[in-house]
Amino acid sequence: MLHLPVAEAENQQLGPSQAVPRVGGFTASCVLVSNAVGSGIFTTTGFLARDVGDPGWILALWVIGGALALAGALSYAELGAAMPRVGGEYVYLREAFGRPLAFLSGWTSFTIGFGAAIAAASIGFAHYLAVLLPQAFAEMPPSVAAGALVWVLTGIHLIGVEEGGRFQRYITLLKIGGTLLLLTAGFASAGGSWEHLSSEEGGVEPRLGVAAVGLIFVLYSYSGWNAASYIAGEIERPERNLPRALAAGTIFVALLYLAVNLFYFYALPVSALAAEPVLPVAEKAASALIGSGASSAVAALLCVSIAGASSSMVWAGPRVTWAMADDGVVPRSLGEKSRSGAPRAALLAQAVWITLLLLTGTFEQLVVYGGFAIALFSAAAVASVFVLRRRLPELSRPFRVPGYPWVPATFIAATLWIAGYVLIERPTEALLSLATILAGLPLYVWWKWRMVK
């Protein structure tokens, strides 16, 4: 039987003045855009230039990644509109495949999907903060500044849902405005050349396996396409606003990413983008087009952008743990909320875990480690569309994924193909990711035994 969405259940028990805090469709779009537009687009093209070495291939990967993200977003829109509950894919997998797989999804979201992604983004933030304020942060270990960001953002979202939503709107508008200003200044400069797009100076022969691993970096950058689904139970009129937020937000992000990559290749040839250090690709491109004095402005923009992305993930991640606690598959204490509606215990648990991750891995390792797990569970969640259409044909579906069954089927096939190649090309990170996922099984068995006892 389909579970009653938690937001509906709570609102039935509360008076009008105590209703669960809601966010509008625009704020939901801001959560998606801010989640996606973070460290990924401003760092990963350097790794692609190093590994793929061809501008045409790299741009094609970003187009393919955008198409896959949109296919996934449309599939999640059908699921979220039909089941507008906090928790995202945890809810979809529970209804389609049962609690064990849903638990593994929630466990993976906590440890990898949000944990590793926020840790990687925070490391990117620490790098650009050191560029912006070298005297204060250049000699400081990146984990210190990264950890400080995580705890400051956690504190903001502990204040409440409405306050966190307001902060998210402001920081999203600020970083998108800054990014568009940077692109305008760069393209208006006479210092670039479109001939760089036809350059193949990277010295790398593109291979299918390398391209598949490259798509992990691309999909990491797009990974916020499903962010709005995690707060579906807090969105006003989710049957209408959630599909709009997922589709419009994903399309906007894809177009912005293409523009940013064209900015990179207009500024520098692929060989320069691939030169060490590869991570600060946006800084290198801006300096080439606008001048060395642009470094500070770019660093400030990227600090704001990455902080916004981290903030949206800090907000969305605990909603999965909250949903699991509501189901009784993790301690009920993790579902504890403040008076303002913030999932207090889950927010704090997430911040502690991210702090530990910051001490264990590099940016590149965290991206591959996290991207592999995200690919597996996003494919499983999209497969829920097929299962639930067959199992619950009477379920109200205010939105249906267009192009069914080809759109969700293409997403599943492509995502699993990418994951397979990652397992071959980057076995260490992939196997560590699998080990983390499977570590949730004994925890689930132990917790169920404890509940029965």
C-alpha positions as CSV (number, residue, x, y, z in Angstrom):
1,M,0.0,0.0,0.0
2,L,1.2,3.5,-0.8
3,H,2.3,5.4,2.3
4,L,0.6,8.7,3.1
5,P,3.0,11.6,2.3
6,V,4.4,12.8,5.6
7,A,3.6,16.4,4.9
8,E,-0.1,15.5,4.4
9,A,-0.1,13.4,7.5
10,E,1.5,16.2,9.6
11,N,-0.8,18.9,8.2
12,Q,-3.9,16.8,9.1
13,Q,-2.7,16.9,12.7
14,L,-1.7,20.5,12.9
15,G,-3.7,23.7,13.0
16,P,-3.3,26.3,10.3
17,S,-0.8,28.3,12.3
18,Q,1.3,25.2,12.9
19,A,1.3,23.9,9.3
20,V,4.5,22.4,8.0
21,P,6.6,25.3,6.4
22,R,6.2,25.4,2.6
23,V,8.4,26.7,-0.2
24,G,7.3,28.0,-3.6
25,G,8.1,26.7,-7.0
26,F,10.7,29.4,-7.6
27,T,12.6,28.5,-4.4
28,A,12.4,24.8,-5.5
29,S,14.0,25.8,-8.8
30,C,16.7,27.7,-6.9
31,V,17.5,24.6,-4.8
32,L,18.0,22.6,-8.1
33,V,20.0,25.3,-9.9
34,S,22.1,26.1,-6.8
35,N,22.8,22.5,-6.1
36,A,24.0,21.8,-9.6
37,V,25.9,25.0,-10.3
38,G,28.7,24.6,-7.8
39,S,32.3,23.3,-7.9
40,G,31.7,20.9,-10.8
41,I,31.3,23.2,-13.7
42,F,34.2,25.4,-12.5
43,T,36.6,22.6,-11.9
44,T,35.9,19.4,-13.9
45,T,36.5,20.6,-17.4
46,G,40.2,20.7,-16.6
47,F,40.2,17.0,-15.8
48,L,38.2,16.3,-19.1
49,A,40.8,18.3,-21.0
50,R,43.6,16.2,-19.5
51,D,41.8,12.8,-20.0
52,V,39.8,13.3,-23.2
53,G,41.9,15.9,-24.9
54,D,39.5,17.0,-27.7
55,P,37.2,20.1,-27.4
56,G,34.5,18.5,-29.6
57,W,34.4,15.4,-27.5
58,I,34.3,17.4,-24.3
59,L,31.4,19.6,-25.5
60,A,29.6,16.5,-26.7
61,L,29.9,15.0,-23.2
62,W,28.3,18.1,-21.7
63,V,25.4,17.9,-24.1
64,I,24.9,14.2,-23.4
65,G,25.1,14.8,-19.7
66,G,22.5,17.5,-20.0
67,A,20.2,15.2,-22.0
68,L,20.5,12.5,-19.4
69,A,19.9,14.9,-16.6
70,L,16.7,16.1,-18.3
71,A,15.6,12.5,-18.8
72,G,16.2,11.8,-15.2
73,A,14.5,15.0,-14.1
74,L,11.3,14.2,-16.1
75,S,11.2,10.7,-14.6
76,Y,11.6,12.0,-11.1
77,A,8.9,14.6,-11.8
78,E,6.4,11.9,-12.5
79,L,7.3,10.1,-9.3
80,G,7.5,13.2,-7.1
81,A,4.2,14.6,-8.4
82,A,2.5,11.3,-7.6
83,M,4.2,10.9,-4.2
84,P,5.0,14.5,-2.9
85,R,6.8,13.4,0.2
86,V,10.1,14.5,1.7
87,G,12.9,12.0,0.9
88,G,13.1,11.8,-2.9
89,E,14.3,8.5,-4.3
90,Y,14.2,6.8,-0.9
91,V,10.4,7.1,-1.1
92,Y,10.2,6.0,-4.8
93,L,12.4,2.9,-4.2
94,R,10.5,1.9,-1.1
95,E,7.2,1.9,-2.9
96,A,8.6,0.2,-6.0
97,F,11.1,-2.3,-4.6
98,G,10.7,-2.4,-0.8
99,R,12.4,-1.2,2.3
100,P,15.8,-3.0,2.0
101,L,16.7,-1.3,-1.3
102,A,15.2,2.0,-0.1
103,F,17.3,1.8,3.0
104,L,20.5,1.2,1.0
105,S,19.5,4.2,-1.1
106,G,19.1,6.4,2.0
107,W,22.3,5.1,3.5
108,T,24.1,5.8,0.3
109,S,22.6,9.3,0.1
110,F,23.9,10.0,3.6
111,T,27.4,8.6,3.1
112,I,28.1,9.2,-0.6
113,G,25.4,11.0,-2.5
114,F,25.3,14.0,-0.3
115,G,28.2,13.3,2.0
116,A,30.9,12.9,-0.6
117,A,29.4,15.5,-2.9
118,I,29.4,18.2,-0.2
119,A,32.9,17.2,0.9
120,A,34.2,17.6,-2.7
121,A,32.4,20.9,-3.2
122,S,33.8,22.2,0.1
123,I,37.4,21.3,-1.0
124,G,36.8,23.3,-4.1
125,F,35.6,26.2,-1.9
126,A,38.7,26.0,0.2
127,H,41.0,26.1,-2.9
128,Y,39.3,29.3,-4.2
129,L,39.2,30.9,-0.8
130,A,43.0,30.5,-0.6
131,V,43.3,32.3,-4.0
132,L,41.0,35.1,-2.7
133,L,42.7,35.5,0.7
134,P,46.2,34.0,0.3
135,Q,47.6,35.4,3.5
136,A,44.9,34.0,5.7
137,F,44.3,30.6,4.0
138,A,47.1,29.7,1.6
139,E,49.0,27.8,4.4
140,M,46.0,26.3,6.0
141,P,45.0,22.7,5.2
142,P,42.0,22.8,2.8
143,S,40.0,20.5,5.2
144,V,39.9,23.4,7.8
145,A,38.2,25.9,5.5
146,A,36.1,23.2,3.9
147,G,34.9,22.0,7.3
148,A,34.1,25.6,8.4
149,L,31.9,26.1,5.4
150,V,30.0,22.9,6.2
151,W,29.3,23.9,9.8
152,V,28.3,27.5,8.9
153,L,25.8,26.3,6.3
154,T,24.5,23.7,8.7
155,G,23.9,26.4,11.3
156,I,22.0,28.5,8.7
157,H,19.6,25.6,7.9
158,L,19.2,24.7,11.5
159,I,17.4,28.1,12.0
160,G,14.5,26.9,9.9
161,V,13.0,25.8,6.6
162,E,11.8,29.3,5.6
163,E,15.0,31.0,6.6
164,G,17.0,28.4,4.8
165,G,14.9,28.9,1.7
166,R,15.3,32.6,1.8
167,F,19.1,32.3,2.0
168,Q,19.0,29.8,-0.9
169,R,17.1,32.2,-3.1
170,Y,19.5,35.1,-2.4
171,I,22.7,33.1,-2.9
172,T,21.4,31.5,-6.1
173,L,20.5,34.8,-7.7
174,L,23.9,36.2,-6.6
175,K,26.0,33.4,-8.1
176,I,24.0,33.1,-11.3
177,G,24.2,36.9,-11.8
178,G,27.9,36.8,-11.2
179,T,28.4,33.9,-13.6
180,L,26.5,35.6,-16.3
181,L,28.5,38.8,-15.7
182,L,31.8,36.8,-16.0
183,L,30.7,35.2,-19.2
184,T,29.7,38.6,-20.7
185,A,33.0,40.2,-19.8
186,G,34.9,37.2,-21.2
187,F,33.1,36.9,-24.5
188,A,33.3,40.7,-25.0
189,S,37.1,40.4,-24.6
190,A,39.3,40.3,-27.7
191,G,41.8,38.0,-26.0
192,G,40.2,34.7,-27.0
193,S,39.9,32.7,-30.2
194,W,37.3,30.4,-31.5
195,E,40.0,28.5,-33.3
196,H,40.7,26.7,-30.0
197,L,37.5,24.7,-30.6
198,S,39.2,22.9,-33.5
199,S,42.5,22.3,-31.6
200,E,43.4,18.8,-30.6
201,E,46.6,19.7,-28.8
202,G,45.8,17.7,-25.7
203,G,48.0,14.8,-26.8
204,V,45.4,12.3,-25.8
205,E,43.6,9.8,-28.1
206,P,40.0,9.7,-27.0
207,R,38.8,6.2,-25.9
208,L,35.3,5.0,-25.1
209,G,36.2,4.0,-21.6
210,V,37.8,7.4,-20.9
211,A,34.7,9.2,-22.3
212,A,32.5,7.1,-19.9
213,V,34.6,8.1,-16.9
214,G,34.5,11.7,-18.3
215,L,30.7,11.5,-18.1
216,I,31.0,10.7,-14.4
217,F,32.6,14.1,-14.0
218,V,29.9,15.7,-16.1
219,L,27.1,14.0,-14.3
220,Y,28.7,15.0,-11.0
221,S,28.4,18.6,-12.2
222,Y,24.7,18.0,-13.2
223,S,24.0,15.9,-10.1
224,G,21.7,18.6,-8.6
225,W,19.0,17.9,-11.2
226,N,17.0,15.8,-8.7
227,A,17.5,18.1,-5.7
228,A,14.0,19.5,-5.7
229,S,12.5,16.0,-5.3
230,Y,14.1,15.7,-1.8
231,I,12.0,18.6,-0.5
232,A,8.8,17.7,-2.4
233,G,6.8,17.5,0.8
234,E,7.7,21.1,1.6
235,I,6.8,22.5,-1.8
236,E,3.5,24.3,-2.4
237,R,1.3,22.5,-4.9
238,P,4.0,19.9,-5.7
239,E,1.9,18.3,-8.4
240,R,2.4,21.4,-10.4
241,N,5.5,23.1,-9.1
242,L,7.8,20.1,-8.7
243,P,7.7,19.0,-12.4
244,R,8.2,22.7,-13.5
245,A,11.1,23.2,-11.1
246,L,12.8,19.9,-12.2
247,A,12.4,20.5,-16.0
248,A,13.0,24.2,-16.2
249,G,15.9,24.1,-13.7
250,T,17.7,21.3,-15.5
251,I,17.3,23.0,-18.9
252,F,18.6,26.3,-17.5
253,V,21.6,24.5,-16.0
254,A,22.4,22.6,-19.2
255,L,22.4,25.8,-21.3
256,L,24.5,27.6,-18.7
257,Y,27.1,24.8,-18.7
258,L,27.5,24.9,-22.4
259,A,28.1,28.6,-22.2
260,V,30.7,28.2,-19.5
261,N,32.5,25.5,-21.5
262,L,32.5,27.7,-24.6
263,F,34.0,30.4,-22.4
264,Y,36.8,28.0,-21.5
265,F,37.6,27.1,-25.1
266,Y,37.3,30.6,-26.3
267,A,39.9,31.6,-23.7
268,L,42.5,28.8,-24.0
269,P,43.4,25.8,-26.1
270,V,42.7,22.4,-24.7
271,S,46.4,21.8,-23.9
272,A,46.5,24.9,-21.6
273,L,43.3,23.8,-19.9
274,A,44.8,20.3,-19.3
275,A,48.1,21.8,-17.9
276,E,48.7,21.5,-14.1
277,P,47.0,22.5,-12.0
278,V,43.9,21.2,-13.7
279,L,41.4,22.1,-11.0
280,P,41.2,25.9,-11.3
281,V,40.1,25.9,-14.9
282,A,37.7,28.8,-14.5
283,E,40.5,31.0,-13.0
284,K,42.9,30.2,-15.8
285,A,40.3,31.0,-18.5
286,A,39.2,34.3,-16.8
287,S,42.8,35.4,-16.4
288,A,43.5,34.7,-20.1
289,L,40.5,36.7,-21.2
290,I,40.2,39.5,-18.7
291,G,43.7,39.7,-17.3
292,S,45.5,38.5,-14.2
293,G,43.6,41.0,-12.1
294,A,40.5,38.8,-12.7
295,S,41.7,36.1,-10.4
296,S,40.3,37.7,-7.2
297,A,37.0,38.4,-8.8
298,V,36.7,34.9,-10.2
299,A,37.8,33.4,-6.9
300,A,35.1,35.4,-5.1
301,L,32.4,34.4,-7.6
302,L,33.4,30.7,-7.3
303,C,33.4,30.9,-3.5
304,V,29.8,32.2,-3.6
305,S,28.8,29.7,-6.2
306,I,30.3,26.7,-4.4
307,A,28.8,27.9,-1.1
308,G,25.4,28.1,-2.7
309,A,25.7,24.5,-4.1
310,S,26.9,23.2,-0.8
311,S,24.0,25.0,1.0
312,S,21.4,23.4,-1.2
313,M,22.9,19.9,-0.6
314,V,23.1,20.6,3.1
315,W,19.4,21.5,3.0
316,A,18.3,18.6,0.9
317,G,20.4,15.7,2.2
318,P,18.9,15.4,5.7
319,R,15.4,15.1,4.2
320,V,16.3,11.5,3.3
321,T,17.4,10.7,6.8
322,W,14.3,12.4,8.1
323,A,12.1,10.2,5.8
324,M,14.0,7.0,7.0
325,A,13.5,7.9,10.6
326,D,9.8,8.5,9.9
327,D,9.7,5.0,8.5
328,G,11.4,3.5,11.5
329,V,14.4,2.1,9.6
330,V,16.9,4.3,11.4
331,P,16.7,5.7,15.0
332,R,13.6,7.9,15.5
333,S,15.9,10.5,17.0
334,L,17.3,11.3,13.6
335,G,13.8,12.5,12.6
336,E,13.8,15.1,15.4
337,K,12.8,18.5,14.1
338,S,13.1,22.0,15.6
339,R,10.1,24.2,16.1
340,S,10.8,25.9,12.8
341,G,10.6,22.5,10.9
342,A,14.3,21.9,10.4
343,P,15.5,18.2,10.7
344,R,17.9,19.1,13.5
345,A,19.4,15.7,14.3
346,A,19.8,14.7,10.7
347,L,21.5,18.0,9.8
348,L,24.0,17.6,12.7
349,A,24.7,13.9,11.8
350,Q,25.4,14.9,8.2
351,A,27.8,17.6,9.2
352,V,29.8,15.2,11.4
353,W,30.1,12.6,8.6
354,I,31.2,15.2,6.0
355,T,33.9,16.4,8.5
356,L,35.3,12.9,8.6
357,L,35.2,12.6,4.8
358,L,37.2,15.8,4.4
359,L,40.1,14.1,6.2
360,T,40.2,11.0,3.8
361,G,40.1,11.9,0.1
362,T,41.0,14.3,-2.7
363,F,38.6,16.2,-4.8
364,E,39.0,13.8,-7.8
365,Q,38.7,10.7,-5.7
366,L,35.5,12.0,-4.0
367,V,33.9,12.8,-7.4
368,V,34.4,9.3,-8.9
369,Y,33.6,7.6,-5.6
370,G,30.4,9.6,-5.3
371,G,29.4,9.6,-8.9
372,F,29.5,5.8,-9.2
373,A,27.0,5.3,-6.4
374,I,24.8,8.2,-7.6
375,A,24.6,6.6,-11.1
376,L,23.5,3.2,-9.7
377,F,20.7,4.6,-7.4
378,S,19.4,7.2,-9.9
379,A,19.0,4.4,-12.4
380,A,17.1,2.3,-9.8
381,A,14.9,5.3,-8.9
382,V,14.0,5.9,-12.6
383,A,13.2,2.2,-13.0
384,S,10.6,2.8,-10.3
385,V,8.5,4.6,-13.0
386,F,8.1,1.3,-14.8
387,V,7.4,-0.7,-11.7
388,L,4.9,1.6,-10.2
389,R,3.0,2.1,-13.5
390,R,2.5,-1.6,-13.5
391,R,1.9,-2.2,-9.8
392,L,-0.2,0.9,-9.0
393,P,-2.0,1.9,-12.3
394,E,-4.7,3.6,-10.2
395,L,-2.2,6.0,-8.6
396,S,-2.9,9.6,-9.4
397,R,-0.2,10.9,-11.7
398,P,-0.6,14.7,-12.2
399,F,2.5,14.6,-14.4
400,R,3.6,11.8,-16.7
401,V,7.1,11.6,-18.2
402,P,6.9,12.4,-21.9
403,G,8.3,9.9,-24.3
404,Y,7.6,7.0,-22.1
405,P,9.0,4.3,-22.1
406,W,12.0,5.5,-24.2
407,V,13.0,8.5,-22.1
408,P,13.4,6.6,-18.7
409,A,14.8,3.5,-20.5
410,T,17.5,5.6,-22.2
411,F,18.5,7.1,-18.9
412,I,18.7,3.7,-17.2
413,A,20.7,2.1,-20.0
414,A,23.2,5.0,-20.4
415,T,23.7,5.4,-16.6
416,L,24.4,1.7,-16.1
417,W,26.8,1.8,-19.1
418,I,28.7,4.6,-17.6
419,A,28.9,2.9,-14.2
420,G,30.2,-0.3,-15.9
421,Y,33.0,1.6,-17.6
422,V,33.9,3.4,-14.3
423,L,34.3,0.0,-12.6
424,I,36.7,-1.0,-15.4
425,E,38.7,2.3,-15.7
426,R,38.6,3.4,-12.0
427,P,38.2,0.2,-10.0
428,T,39.6,1.5,-6.7
429,E,37.0,4.3,-6.4
430,A,34.2,2.2,-7.8
431,L,34.9,-0.8,-5.4
432,L,35.1,1.6,-2.4
433,S,31.8,3.0,-3.4
434,L,30.3,-0.5,-3.7
435,A,31.7,-1.4,-0.3
436,T,30.2,1.6,1.3
437,I,26.8,0.8,-0.3
438,L,26.9,-2.9,0.9
439,A,28.0,-1.8,4.4
440,G,24.5,-0.6,4.8
441,L,23.1,-4.2,4.6
442,P,24.3,-5.4,8.1
443,L,23.1,-2.1,9.5
444,Y,19.7,-2.7,8.1
445,V,19.5,-6.2,9.4
446,W,20.8,-5.1,12.8
447,W,18.2,-2.3,13.0
448,K,15.3,-4.5,12.0
449,W,16.4,-7.2,14.5
450,R,16.6,-4.5,17.2
451,M,13.1,-3.2,16.3
452,V,11.6,-6.6,16.5
453,K,13.4,-7.4,19.8
